[in-house]
Amino acid sequence: MFAPTNEAFEKLPAGTVDTLLKPENKEKLAAVLTYHVVPGKFTADKLARKITAGDGSAQLTTVNGEKLTAR
């Protein structure tokens, strides 16, 4: 799981989190949450090796199918 920092949350427009927590936005919240989860077990060492093997970056596929780039 790649959890956003408090600083990232502070950059969101006011009310964004409260809006996502409403029952009618369940699907949107699920999409946001699953974007931050990569299946499998990634230790810091394993991720660092993957980044090194990728010449400084590694593509990771999240649970919702989107791509994250680790550097």
All heavy atoms as TSV, in Angstrom:
chain	resi	resn	atom	element	x	y	z
A	1	MET	N	N	0.849	-1.175	0.000
A	1	MET	CA	C	0.000	0.000	0.000
A	1	MET	C	C	0.889	1.231	0.000
A	1	MET	O	O	1.854	1.303	0.755
A	1	MET	CB	C	-0.898	0.015	1.229
A	1	MET	CG	C	-1.693	1.278	1.318
A	1	MET	SD	S	-2.527	1.466	2.862
A	1	MET	CE	C	-4.178	1.272	2.347
A	2	PHE	N	N	0.548	2.161	-0.848
A	2	PHE	CA	C	1.234	3.439	-0.924
A	2	PHE	C	C	0.271	4.500	-0.415
A	2	PHE	O	O	-0.615	4.944	-1.147
A	2	PHE	CB	C	1.674	3.720	-2.361
A	2	PHE	CG	C	2.712	2.755	-2.841
A	2	PHE	CD1	C	2.346	1.569	-3.460
A	2	PHE	CD2	C	4.050	3.016	-2.636
A	2	PHE	CE1	C	3.299	0.660	-3.888
A	2	PHE	CE2	C	5.017	2.114	-3.059
A	2	PHE	CZ	C	4.636	0.936	-3.682
A	3	ALA	N	N	0.414	4.847	0.838
A	3	ALA	CA	C	-0.519	5.771	1.484
A	3	ALA	C	C	-0.083	7.216	1.276
A	3	ALA	O	O	1.096	7.534	1.438
A	3	ALA	CB	C	-0.607	5.466	2.971
A	4	PRO	N	N	-1.016	8.081	0.909
A	4	PRO	CA	C	-0.688	9.496	0.768
A	4	PRO	C	C	-0.287	10.105	2.117
A	4	PRO	O	O	-0.750	9.672	3.168
A	4	PRO	CB	C	-1.995	10.124	0.278
A	4	PRO	CG	C	-2.810	8.995	-0.232
A	4	PRO	CD	C	-2.400	7.797	0.566
A	5	THR	N	N	0.551	11.102	2.064
A	5	THR	CA	C	0.966	11.810	3.266
A	5	THR	C	C	-0.099	12.830	3.668
A	5	THR	O	O	-0.994	13.160	2.875
A	5	THR	CB	C	2.287	12.564	3.019
A	5	THR	OG1	O	2.054	13.543	1.988
A	5	THR	CG2	C	3.403	11.620	2.610
A	6	ASN	N	N	0.013	13.335	4.871
A	6	ASN	CA	C	-0.892	14.401	5.309
A	6	ASN	C	C	-0.776	15.606	4.381
A	6	ASN	O	O	-1.762	16.266	4.087
A	6	ASN	CB	C	-0.592	14.805	6.748
A	6	ASN	CG	C	-1.054	13.767	7.743
A	6	ASN	OD1	O	-1.875	12.911	7.436
A	6	ASN	ND2	N	-0.505	13.819	8.936
A	7	GLU	N	N	0.424	15.863	3.900
A	7	GLU	CA	C	0.651	16.988	2.995
A	7	GLU	C	C	-0.159	16.809	1.706
A	7	GLU	O	O	-0.733	17.767	1.187
A	7	GLU	CB	C	2.138	17.088	2.653
A	7	GLU	CG	C	2.492	18.272	1.770
A	7	GLU	CD	C	3.982	18.353	1.505
A	7	GLU	OE1	O	4.748	18.420	2.477
A	7	GLU	OE2	O	4.350	18.350	0.314
A	8	ALA	N	N	-0.228	15.587	1.214
A	8	ALA	CA	C	-1.016	15.323	0.006
A	8	ALA	C	C	-2.496	15.572	0.261
A	8	ALA	O	O	-3.190	16.151	-0.574
A	8	ALA	CB	C	-0.790	13.888	-0.465
A	9	PHE	N	N	-2.991	15.121	1.412
A	9	PHE	CA	C	-4.394	15.350	1.750
A	9	PHE	C	C	-4.696	16.840	1.869
A	9	PHE	O	O	-5.765	17.298	1.477
A	9	PHE	CB	C	-4.769	14.651	3.062
A	9	PHE	CG	C	-5.083	13.197	2.897
A	9	PHE	CD1	C	-4.197	12.231	3.353
A	9	PHE	CD2	C	-6.254	12.772	2.293
A	9	PHE	CE1	C	-4.476	10.881	3.210
A	9	PHE	CE2	C	-6.554	11.435	2.139
A	9	PHE	CZ	C	-5.653	10.478	2.598
A	10	GLU	N	N	-3.749	17.607	2.401
A	10	GLU	CA	C	-3.945	19.047	2.573
A	10	GLU	C	C	-4.056	19.775	1.235
A	10	GLU	O	O	-4.632	20.853	1.156
A	10	GLU	CB	C	-2.797	19.631	3.399
A	10	GLU	CG	C	-2.849	19.196	4.856
A	10	GLU	CD	C	-1.581	19.523	5.629
A	10	GLU	OE1	O	-0.654	20.151	5.069
A	10	GLU	OE2	O	-1.515	19.130	6.810
A	11	LYS	N	N	-3.522	19.189	0.167
A	11	LYS	CA	C	-3.578	19.814	-1.158
A	11	LYS	C	C	-4.920	19.592	-1.865
A	11	LYS	O	O	-5.199	20.229	-2.869
A	11	LYS	CB	C	-2.445	19.291	-2.034
A	11	LYS	CG	C	-1.079	19.768	-1.585
A	11	LYS	CD	C	0.005	19.224	-2.478
A	11	LYS	CE	C	1.366	19.707	-2.008
A	11	LYS	NZ	N	2.450	19.176	-2.845
A	12	LEU	N	N	-5.737	18.686	-1.325
A	12	LEU	CA	C	-7.048	18.428	-1.923
A	12	LEU	C	C	-7.978	19.608	-1.686
A	12	LEU	O	O	-7.877	20.292	-0.659
A	12	LEU	CB	C	-7.670	17.171	-1.308
A	12	LEU	CG	C	-6.987	15.844	-1.610
A	12	LEU	CD1	C	-7.605	14.744	-0.764
A	12	LEU	CD2	C	-7.102	15.525	-3.084
A	13	PRO	N	N	-8.887	19.851	-2.592
A	13	PRO	CA	C	-9.875	20.905	-2.359
A	13	PRO	C	C	-10.680	20.607	-1.083
A	13	PRO	O	O	-10.928	19.438	-0.761
A	13	PRO	CB	C	-10.777	20.832	-3.597
A	13	PRO	CG	C	-9.942	20.179	-4.647
A	13	PRO	CD	C	-9.042	19.222	-3.908
A	14	ALA	N	N	-11.080	21.640	-0.399
A	14	ALA	CA	C	-11.857	21.488	0.839
A	14	ALA	C	C	-13.087	20.634	0.580
A	14	ALA	O	O	-13.775	20.798	-0.432
A	14	ALA	CB	C	-12.256	22.859	1.369
A	15	GLY	N	N	-13.349	19.693	1.468
A	15	GLY	CA	C	-14.539	18.861	1.376
A	15	GLY	C	C	-14.381	17.594	0.549
A	15	GLY	O	O	-15.292	16.772	0.499
A	16	THR	N	N	-13.223	17.395	-0.085
A	16	THR	CA	C	-13.031	16.226	-0.949
A	16	THR	C	C	-13.183	14.924	-0.180
A	16	THR	O	O	-13.914	14.020	-0.609
A	16	THR	CB	C	-11.649	16.274	-1.637
A	16	THR	OG1	O	-11.570	17.444	-2.445
A	16	THR	CG2	C	-11.418	15.047	-2.490
A	17	VAL	N	N	-12.511	14.809	0.953
A	17	VAL	CA	C	-12.563	13.568	1.734
A	17	VAL	C	C	-13.978	13.328	2.243
A	17	VAL	O	O	-14.509	12.218	2.136
A	17	VAL	CB	C	-11.544	13.588	2.887
A	17	VAL	CG1	C	-11.707	12.360	3.773
A	17	VAL	CG2	C	-10.119	13.641	2.339
A	18	ASP	N	N	-14.617	14.364	2.762
A	18	ASP	CA	C	-15.993	14.217	3.251
A	18	ASP	C	C	-16.930	13.764	2.135
A	18	ASP	O	O	-17.806	12.926	2.345
A	18	ASP	CB	C	-16.502	15.533	3.846
A	18	ASP	CG	C	-15.811	15.875	5.158
A	18	ASP	OD1	O	-15.344	14.943	5.849
A	18	ASP	OD2	O	-15.739	17.068	5.489
A	19	THR	N	N	-16.728	14.293	0.941
A	19	THR	CA	C	-17.558	13.897	-0.208
A	19	THR	C	C	-17.334	12.435	-0.559
A	19	THR	O	O	-18.285	11.697	-0.821
A	19	THR	CB	C	-17.253	14.800	-1.418
A	19	THR	OG1	O	-17.564	16.156	-1.065
A	19	THR	CG2	C	-18.063	14.399	-2.630
A	20	LEU	N	N	-16.083	12.001	-0.556
A	20	LEU	CA	C	-15.778	10.604	-0.884
A	20	LEU	C	C	-16.364	9.621	0.129
A	20	LEU	O	O	-16.655	8.479	-0.208
A	20	LEU	CB	C	-14.266	10.390	-0.980
A	20	LEU	CG	C	-13.596	10.939	-2.226
A	20	LEU	CD1	C	-12.084	10.861	-2.090
A	20	LEU	CD2	C	-14.055	10.197	-3.467
A	21	LEU	N	N	-16.530	10.076	1.359
A	21	LEU	CA	C	-17.034	9.192	2.417
A	21	LEU	C	C	-18.556	9.044	2.411
A	21	LEU	O	O	-19.102	8.226	3.155
A	21	LEU	CB	C	-16.558	9.688	3.788
A	21	LEU	CG	C	-15.045	9.587	4.016
A	21	LEU	CD1	C	-14.665	10.224	5.341
A	21	LEU	CD2	C	-14.563	8.151	3.928
A	22	LYS	N	N	-19.245	9.788	1.563
A	22	LYS	CA	C	-20.700	9.670	1.479
A	22	LYS	C	C	-21.078	8.352	0.802
A	22	LYS	O	O	-20.383	7.903	-0.123
A	22	LYS	CB	C	-21.292	10.846	0.694
A	22	LYS	CG	C	-21.164	12.161	1.421
A	22	LYS	CD	C	-21.759	13.286	0.617
A	22	LYS	CE	C	-21.637	14.587	1.388
A	22	LYS	NZ	N	-22.182	15.710	0.626
A	23	PRO	N	N	-22.158	7.721	1.257
A	23	PRO	CA	C	-22.565	6.424	0.699
A	23	PRO	C	C	-22.721	6.416	-0.824
A	23	PRO	O	O	-22.382	5.433	-1.485
A	23	PRO	CB	C	-23.909	6.147	1.384
A	23	PRO	CG	C	-23.867	6.933	2.640
A	23	PRO	CD	C	-23.047	8.162	2.332
A	24	GLU	N	N	-23.183	7.496	-1.395
A	24	GLU	CA	C	-23.391	7.530	-2.843
A	24	GLU	C	C	-22.073	7.570	-3.638
A	24	GLU	O	O	-22.072	7.392	-4.846
A	24	GLU	CB	C	-24.285	8.705	-3.251
A	24	GLU	CG	C	-23.714	10.064	-2.938
A	24	GLU	CD	C	-24.139	10.629	-1.576
A	24	GLU	OE1	O	-24.529	9.860	-0.685
A	24	GLU	OE2	O	-24.071	11.853	-1.419
A	25	ASN	N	N	-20.960	7.783	-2.947
A	25	ASN	CA	C	-19.664	7.845	-3.618
A	25	ASN	C	C	-18.791	6.625	-3.311
A	25	ASN	O	O	-17.574	6.668	-3.469
A	25	ASN	CB	C	-18.925	9.124	-3.218
A	25	ASN	CG	C	-19.623	10.347	-3.756
A	25	ASN	OD1	O	-20.137	10.338	-4.868
A	25	ASN	ND2	N	-19.670	11.395	-2.969
A	26	LYS	N	N	-19.432	5.537	-2.912
A	26	LYS	CA	C	-18.716	4.324	-2.523
A	26	LYS	C	C	-17.787	3.815	-3.642
A	26	LYS	O	O	-16.641	3.450	-3.391
A	26	LYS	CB	C	-19.718	3.243	-2.128
A	26	LYS	CG	C	-19.091	1.997	-1.588
A	26	LYS	CD	C	-20.173	1.026	-1.143
A	26	LYS	CE	C	-19.565	-0.247	-0.589
A	26	LYS	NZ	N	-20.594	-1.175	-0.115
A	27	GLU	N	N	-18.271	3.803	-4.874
A	27	GLU	CA	C	-17.465	3.311	-5.993
A	27	GLU	C	C	-16.253	4.209	-6.250
A	27	GLU	O	O	-15.157	3.721	-6.529
A	27	GLU	CB	C	-18.300	3.184	-7.258
A	27	GLU	CG	C	-19.247	2.007	-7.224
A	27	GLU	CD	C	-20.017	1.845	-8.515
A	27	GLU	OE1	O	-19.520	2.268	-9.573
A	27	GLU	OE2	O	-21.125	1.281	-8.449
A	28	LYS	N	N	-16.450	5.502	-6.161
A	28	LYS	CA	C	-15.344	6.436	-6.386
A	28	LYS	C	C	-14.295	6.291	-5.288
A	28	LYS	O	O	-13.093	6.294	-5.560
A	28	LYS	CB	C	-15.860	7.873	-6.455
A	28	LYS	CG	C	-14.803	8.858	-6.855
A	28	LYS	CD	C	-15.398	10.185	-7.257
A	28	LYS	CE	C	-14.296	11.062	-7.793
A	28	LYS	NZ	N	-14.725	11.979	-8.796
A	29	LEU	N	N	-14.733	6.143	-4.042
A	29	LEU	CA	C	-13.808	5.941	-2.927
A	29	LEU	C	C	-13.032	4.640	-3.128
A	29	LEU	O	O	-11.820	4.603	-2.924
A	29	LEU	CB	C	-14.562	5.913	-1.595
A	29	LEU	CG	C	-13.709	5.623	-0.361
A	29	LEU	CD1	C	-12.618	6.672	-0.178
A	29	LEU	CD2	C	-14.594	5.546	0.876
A	30	ALA	N	N	-13.711	3.582	-3.538
A	30	ALA	CA	C	-13.043	2.301	-3.780
A	30	ALA	C	C	-11.977	2.450	-4.859
A	30	ALA	O	O	-10.878	1.888	-4.744
A	30	ALA	CB	C	-14.054	1.235	-4.166
A	31	ALA	N	N	-12.268	3.213	-5.903
A	31	ALA	CA	C	-11.299	3.428	-6.975
A	31	ALA	C	C	-10.068	4.182	-6.463
A	31	ALA	O	O	-8.934	3.837	-6.805
A	31	ALA	CB	C	-11.936	4.189	-8.130
A	32	VAL	N	N	-10.289	5.173	-5.627
A	32	VAL	CA	C	-9.171	5.937	-5.066
A	32	VAL	C	C	-8.320	5.038	-4.172
A	32	VAL	O	O	-7.084	5.045	-4.257
A	32	VAL	CB	C	-9.680	7.168	-4.272
A	32	VAL	CG1	C	-8.558	7.821	-3.486
A	32	VAL	CG2	C	-10.334	8.170	-5.212
A	33	LEU	N	N	-8.972	4.260	-3.329
A	33	LEU	CA	C	-8.239	3.389	-2.405
A	33	LEU	C	C	-7.470	2.296	-3.141
A	33	LEU	O	O	-6.300	2.050	-2.835
A	33	LEU	CB	C	-9.194	2.775	-1.382
A	33	LEU	CG	C	-9.843	3.767	-0.411
A	33	LEU	CD1	C	-10.854	3.060	0.468
A	33	LEU	CD2	C	-8.793	4.484	0.425
A	34	THR	N	N	-8.101	1.647	-4.102
A	34	THR	CA	C	-7.423	0.558	-4.798
A	34	THR	C	C	-6.322	1.053	-5.733
A	34	THR	O	O	-5.437	0.285	-6.110
A	34	THR	CB	C	-8.415	-0.338	-5.574
A	34	THR	OG1	O	-9.135	0.466	-6.512
A	34	THR	CG2	C	-9.365	-1.045	-4.635
A	35	TYR	N	N	-6.341	2.345	-6.063
A	35	TYR	CA	C	-5.250	2.940	-6.836
A	35	TYR	C	C	-3.960	2.941	-6.022
A	35	TYR	O	O	-2.866	2.924	-6.578
A	35	TYR	CB	C	-5.604	4.371	-7.248
A	35	TYR	CG	C	-4.462	5.068	-7.961
A	35	TYR	CD1	C	-4.198	4.805	-9.308
A	35	TYR	CD2	C	-3.644	5.970	-7.299
A	35	TYR	CE1	C	-3.154	5.434	-9.968
A	35	TYR	CE2	C	-2.590	6.595	-7.947
A	35	TYR	CZ	C	-2.349	6.325	-9.273
A	35	TYR	OH	O	-1.301	6.932	-9.921
A	36	HIS	N	N	-4.060	2.947	-4.713
A	36	HIS	CA	C	-2.895	3.029	-3.833
A	36	HIS	C	C	-2.425	1.672	-3.327
A	36	HIS	O	O	-1.571	1.613	-2.444
A	36	HIS	CB	C	-3.211	3.955	-2.654
A	36	HIS	CG	C	-3.359	5.386	-3.074
A	36	HIS	ND1	N	-4.558	5.883	-3.557
A	36	HIS	CD2	C	-2.484	6.402	-3.123
A	36	HIS	CE1	C	-4.394	7.154	-3.865
A	36	HIS	NE2	N	-3.152	7.498	-3.623
A	37	VAL	N	N	-2.967	0.589	-3.871
A	37	VAL	CA	C	-2.596	-0.752	-3.424
A	37	VAL	C	C	-2.016	-1.543	-4.591
A	37	VAL	O	O	-2.637	-1.641	-5.644
A	37	VAL	CB	C	-3.811	-1.509	-2.843
A	37	VAL	CG1	C	-3.432	-2.918	-2.428
A	37	VAL	CG2	C	-4.393	-0.741	-1.656
A	38	VAL	N	N	-0.822	-2.083	-4.386
A	38	VAL	CA	C	-0.178	-2.952	-5.364
A	38	VAL	C	C	-0.209	-4.358	-4.785
A	38	VAL	O	O	0.238	-4.572	-3.660
A	38	VAL	CB	C	1.273	-2.505	-5.643
A	38	VAL	CG1	C	1.983	-3.475	-6.568
A	38	VAL	CG2	C	1.289	-1.100	-6.228
A	39	PRO	N	N	-0.747	-5.326	-5.529
A	39	PRO	CA	C	-0.808	-6.690	-4.996
A	39	PRO	C	C	0.584	-7.304	-4.871
A	39	PRO	O	O	1.491	-6.960	-5.615
A	39	PRO	CB	C	-1.656	-7.448	-6.022
A	39	PRO	CG	C	-1.576	-6.658	-7.267
A	39	PRO	CD	C	-1.311	-5.240	-6.870
A	40	GLY	N	N	0.717	-8.180	-3.908
A	40	GLY	CA	C	1.988	-8.866	-3.702
A	40	GLY	C	C	2.720	-8.311	-2.502
A	40	GLY	O	O	2.208	-7.444	-1.778
A	41	LYS	N	N	3.913	-8.815	-2.302
A	41	LYS	CA	C	4.732	-8.380	-1.167
A	41	LYS	C	C	5.966	-7.672	-1.710
A	41	LYS	O	O	6.786	-8.273	-2.407
A	41	LYS	CB	C	5.145	-9.581	-0.322
A	41	LYS	CG	C	5.942	-9.206	0.895
A	41	LYS	CD	C	6.246	-10.417	1.752
A	41	LYS	CE	C	7.019	-10.015	2.989
A	41	LYS	NZ	N	7.318	-11.185	3.821
A	42	PHE	N	N	6.076	-6.391	-1.419
A	42	PHE	CA	C	7.208	-5.598	-1.862
A	42	PHE	C	C	7.943	-5.061	-0.643
A	42	PHE	O	O	7.469	-4.146	0.018
A	42	PHE	CB	C	6.758	-4.414	-2.729
A	42	PHE	CG	C	6.433	-4.779	-4.137
A	42	PHE	CD1	C	5.164	-5.167	-4.491
A	42	PHE	CD2	C	7.418	-4.753	-5.112
A	42	PHE	CE1	C	4.859	-5.516	-5.798
A	42	PHE	CE2	C	7.133	-5.103	-6.416
A	42	PHE	CZ	C	5.850	-5.488	-6.764
A	43	THR	N	N	9.081	-5.628	-0.361
A	43	THR	CA	C	9.929	-5.063	0.686
A	43	THR	C	C	10.654	-3.860	0.075
A	43	THR	O	O	10.695	-3.705	-1.163
A	43	THR	CB	C	10.962	-6.086	1.170
A	43	THR	OG1	O	11.810	-6.434	0.061
A	43	THR	CG2	C	10.299	-7.333	1.742
A	44	ALA	N	N	11.231	-3.034	0.920
A	44	ALA	CA	C	11.986	-1.889	0.416
A	44	ALA	C	C	13.130	-2.368	-0.467
A	44	ALA	O	O	13.410	-1.777	-1.525
A	44	ALA	CB	C	12.505	-1.055	1.580
A	45	ASP	N	N	13.775	-3.466	-0.079
A	45	ASP	CA	C	14.887	-4.008	-0.858
A	45	ASP	C	C	14.413	-4.491	-2.230
A	45	ASP	O	O	15.039	-4.207	-3.253
A	45	ASP	CB	C	15.555	-5.150	-0.092
A	45	ASP	CG	C	16.771	-5.693	-0.818
A	45	ASP	OD1	O	17.700	-4.909	-1.100
A	45	ASP	OD2	O	16.781	-6.905	-1.115
A	46	LYS	N	N	13.308	-5.213	-2.256
A	46	LYS	CA	C	12.775	-5.726	-3.524
A	46	LYS	C	C	12.387	-4.580	-4.455
A	46	LYS	O	O	12.664	-4.614	-5.649
A	46	LYS	CB	C	11.566	-6.623	-3.254
A	46	LYS	CG	C	11.003	-7.275	-4.490
A	46	LYS	CD	C	9.849	-8.214	-4.149
A	46	LYS	CE	C	9.239	-8.837	-5.378
A	46	LYS	NZ	N	8.108	-9.725	-5.034
A	47	LEU	N	N	11.770	-3.555	-3.906
A	47	LEU	CA	C	11.374	-2.407	-4.713
A	47	LEU	C	C	12.608	-1.666	-5.230
A	47	LEU	O	O	12.666	-1.274	-6.392
A	47	LEU	CB	C	10.470	-1.468	-3.914
A	47	LEU	CG	C	9.893	-0.284	-4.658
A	47	LEU	CD1	C	9.125	-0.716	-5.902
A	47	LEU	CD2	C	8.984	0.522	-3.733
A	48	ALA	N	N	13.624	-1.515	-4.371
A	48	ALA	CA	C	14.856	-0.844	-4.794
A	48	ALA	C	C	15.537	-1.612	-5.924
A	48	ALA	O	O	16.035	-0.999	-6.882
A	48	ALA	CB	C	15.805	-0.697	-3.607
A	49	ARG	N	N	15.557	-2.945	-5.840
A	49	ARG	CA	C	16.145	-3.751	-6.907
A	49	ARG	C	C	15.369	-3.598	-8.216
A	49	ARG	O	O	15.954	-3.512	-9.291
A	49	ARG	CB	C	16.222	-5.220	-6.494
A	49	ARG	CG	C	17.383	-5.490	-5.539
A	49	ARG	CD	C	17.533	-6.962	-5.218
A	49	ARG	NE	N	16.591	-7.236	-4.126
A	49	ARG	CZ	C	15.848	-8.325	-4.024
A	49	ARG	NH1	N	15.913	-9.278	-4.931
A	49	ARG	NH2	N	15.025	-8.487	-3.019
A	50	LYS	N	N	14.051	-3.530	-8.108
A	50	LYS	CA	C	13.206	-3.355	-9.300
A	50	LYS	C	C	13.471	-1.984	-9.941
A	50	LYS	O	O	13.542	-1.869	-11.160
A	50	LYS	CB	C	11.734	-3.512	-8.901
A	50	LYS	CG	C	10.768	-3.630	-10.054
A	50	LYS	CD	C	9.392	-4.035	-9.544
A	50	LYS	CE	C	8.352	-4.096	-10.609
A	50	LYS	NZ	N	8.497	-5.188	-11.556
A	51	ILE	N	N	13.658	-0.978	-9.130
A	51	ILE	CA	C	13.955	0.371	-9.629
A	51	ILE	C	C	15.324	0.389	-10.297
A	51	ILE	O	O	15.495	0.945	-11.382
A	51	ILE	CB	C	13.863	1.410	-8.490
A	51	ILE	CG1	C	12.402	1.551	-8.034
A	51	ILE	CG2	C	14.439	2.753	-8.930
A	51	ILE	CD1	C	12.228	2.329	-6.743
A	52	THR	N	N	16.300	-0.242	-9.658
A	52	THR	CA	C	17.645	-0.303	-10.230
A	52	THR	C	C	17.631	-1.044	-11.565
A	52	THR	O	O	18.231	-0.595	-12.544
A	52	THR	CB	C	18.619	-0.994	-9.252
A	52	THR	OG1	O	18.675	-0.227	-8.045
A	52	THR	CG2	C	20.017	-1.106	-9.840
A	53	ALA	N	N	16.925	-2.160	-11.617
A	53	ALA	CA	C	16.838	-2.943	-12.852
A	53	ALA	C	C	16.146	-2.151	-13.967
A	53	ALA	O	O	16.398	-2.383	-15.150
A	53	ALA	CB	C	16.093	-4.248	-12.597
A	54	GLY	N	N	15.294	-1.214	-13.595
A	54	GLY	CA	C	14.576	-0.388	-14.576
A	54	GLY	C	C	15.260	0.924	-14.867
A	54	GLY	O	O	14.614	1.885	-15.291
A	55	ASP	N	N	16.561	1.003	-14.589
A	55	ASP	CA	C	17.337	2.237	-14.842
A	55	ASP	C	C	16.762	3.449	-14.126
A	55	ASP	O	O	16.658	4.533	-14.691
A	55	ASP	CB	C	17.467	2.519	-16.339
A	55	ASP	CG	C	18.344	1.490	-17.056
A	55	ASP	OD1	O	19.321	1.004	-16.446
A	55	ASP	OD2	O	18.031	1.160	-18.208
A	56	GLY	N	N	16.319	3.253	-12.905
A	56	GLY	CA	C	15.878	4.381	-12.093
A	56	GLY	C	C	14.388	4.491	-11.873
A	56	GLY	O	O	13.938	5.366	-11.140
A	57	SER	N	N	13.607	3.618	-12.501
A	57	SER	CA	C	12.169	3.642	-12.244
A	57	SER	C	C	11.576	2.255	-12.460
A	57	SER	O	O	12.132	1.435	-13.186
A	57	SER	CB	C	11.449	4.667	-13.119
A	57	SER	OG	O	11.494	4.280	-14.469
A	58	ALA	N	N	10.474	2.017	-11.816
A	58	ALA	CA	C	9.775	0.735	-11.936
A	58	ALA	C	C	8.288	0.992	-12.062
A	58	ALA	O	O	7.723	1.806	-11.327
A	58	ALA	CB	C	10.057	-0.136	-10.710
A	59	GLN	N	N	7.657	0.314	-13.001
A	59	GLN	CA	C	6.207	0.410	-13.178
A	59	GLN	C	C	5.539	-0.654	-12.320
A	59	GLN	O	O	5.914	-1.825	-12.372
A	59	GLN	CB	C	5.829	0.175	-14.638
A	59	GLN	CG	C	6.212	1.295	-15.565
A	59	GLN	CD	C	5.287	2.485	-15.411
A	59	GLN	OE1	O	4.076	2.345	-15.304
A	59	GLN	NE2	N	5.869	3.664	-15.401
A	60	LEU	N	N	4.571	-0.256	-11.531
A	60	LEU	CA	C	3.807	-1.166	-10.687
A	60	LEU	C	C	2.345	-1.061	-11.086
A	60	LEU	O	O	1.836	0.041	-11.300
A	60	LEU	CB	C	3.975	-0.800	-9.212
A	60	LEU	CG	C	5.414	-0.693	-8.697
A	60	LEU	CD1	C	5.429	-0.127	-7.288
A	60	LEU	CD2	C	6.104	-2.036	-8.749
A	61	THR	N	N	1.663	-2.176	-11.168
A	61	THR	CA	C	0.247	-2.170	-11.513
A	61	THR	C	C	-0.568	-2.275	-10.232
A	61	THR	O	O	-0.377	-3.187	-9.431
A	61	THR	CB	C	-0.096	-3.342	-12.451
A	61	THR	OG1	O	0.729	-3.239	-13.620
A	61	THR	CG2	C	-1.559	-3.303	-12.860
A	62	THR	N	N	-1.486	-1.331	-10.033
A	62	THR	CA	C	-2.299	-1.296	-8.823
A	62	THR	C	C	-3.472	-2.270	-8.920
A	62	THR	O	O	-3.748	-2.815	-9.987
A	62	THR	CB	C	-2.857	0.125	-8.580
A	62	THR	OG1	O	-3.787	0.436	-9.606
A	62	THR	CG2	C	-1.744	1.163	-8.535
A	63	VAL	N	N	-4.153	-2.447	-7.817
A	63	VAL	CA	C	-5.309	-3.342	-7.766
A	63	VAL	C	C	-6.372	-2.926	-8.780
A	63	VAL	O	O	-7.019	-3.770	-9.387
A	63	VAL	CB	C	-5.899	-3.402	-6.336
A	63	VAL	CG1	C	-7.221	-4.132	-6.309
A	63	VAL	CG2	C	-4.905	-4.078	-5.390
A	64	ASN	N	N	-6.525	-1.630	-9.011
A	64	ASN	CA	C	-7.553	-1.198	-9.964
A	64	ASN	C	C	-7.033	-1.118	-11.399
A	64	ASN	O	O	-7.713	-0.615	-12.285
A	64	ASN	CB	C	-8.222	0.106	-9.522
A	64	ASN	CG	C	-7.391	1.346	-9.730
A	64	ASN	OD1	O	-6.255	1.284	-10.172
A	64	ASN	ND2	N	-7.946	2.491	-9.396
A	65	GLY	N	N	-5.819	-1.648	-11.640
A	65	GLY	CA	C	-5.294	-1.732	-12.994
A	65	GLY	C	C	-4.507	-0.531	-13.492
A	65	GLY	O	O	-4.009	-0.533	-14.607
A	66	GLU	N	N	-4.405	0.487	-12.681
A	66	GLU	CA	C	-3.636	1.675	-13.073
A	66	GLU	C	C	-2.149	1.440	-12.832
A	66	GLU	O	O	-1.759	0.516	-12.119
A	66	GLU	CB	C	-4.099	2.893	-12.267
A	66	GLU	CG	C	-5.538	3.291	-12.527
A	66	GLU	CD	C	-5.786	3.796	-13.938
A	66	GLU	OE1	O	-4.901	4.428	-14.522
A	66	GLU	OE2	O	-6.883	3.542	-14.452
A	67	LYS	N	N	-1.320	2.274	-13.408
A	67	LYS	CA	C	0.127	2.156	-13.265
A	67	LYS	C	C	0.662	3.225	-12.318
A	67	LYS	O	O	0.250	4.380	-12.378
A	67	LYS	CB	C	0.836	2.326	-14.615
A	67	LYS	CG	C	0.424	1.319	-15.650
A	67	LYS	CD	C	1.029	-0.022	-15.368
A	67	LYS	CE	C	0.716	-0.986	-16.514
A	67	LYS	NZ	N	0.967	-2.346	-16.178
A	68	LEU	N	N	1.576	2.793	-11.449
A	68	LEU	CA	C	2.333	3.707	-10.588
A	68	LEU	C	C	3.783	3.611	-11.007
A	68	LEU	O	O	4.257	2.530	-11.360
A	68	LEU	CB	C	2.225	3.312	-9.120
A	68	LEU	CG	C	0.920	3.507	-8.395
A	68	LEU	CD1	C	1.058	3.008	-6.953
A	68	LEU	CD2	C	0.513	4.958	-8.394
A	69	THR	N	N	4.498	4.704	-10.948
A	69	THR	CA	C	5.929	4.687	-11.234
A	69	THR	C	C	6.674	4.969	-9.942
A	69	THR	O	O	6.446	5.991	-9.290
A	69	THR	CB	C	6.309	5.737	-12.289
A	69	THR	OG1	O	5.564	5.466	-13.483
A	69	THR	CG2	C	7.787	5.692	-12.600
A	70	ALA	N	N	7.545	4.039	-9.578
A	70	ALA	CA	C	8.387	4.214	-8.386
A	70	ALA	C	C	9.762	4.641	-8.870
A	70	ALA	O	O	10.301	4.080	-9.826
A	70	ALA	CB	C	8.468	2.912	-7.598
A	71	ARG	N	N	10.337	5.623	-8.198
A	71	ARG	CA	C	11.677	6.117	-8.555
A	71	ARG	C	C	12.521	6.213	-7.322
A	71	ARG	O	O	12.086	6.482	-6.278
A	71	ARG	CB	C	11.589	7.498	-9.207
A	71	ARG	CG	C	10.917	7.466	-10.536
A	71	ARG	CD	C	11.037	8.810	-11.237
A	71	ARG	NE	N	10.443	8.746	-12.532
A	71	ARG	CZ	C	9.265	9.278	-12.854
A	71	ARG	NH1	N	8.589	9.946	-11.965
A	71	ARG	NH2	N	8.794	9.145	-14.053
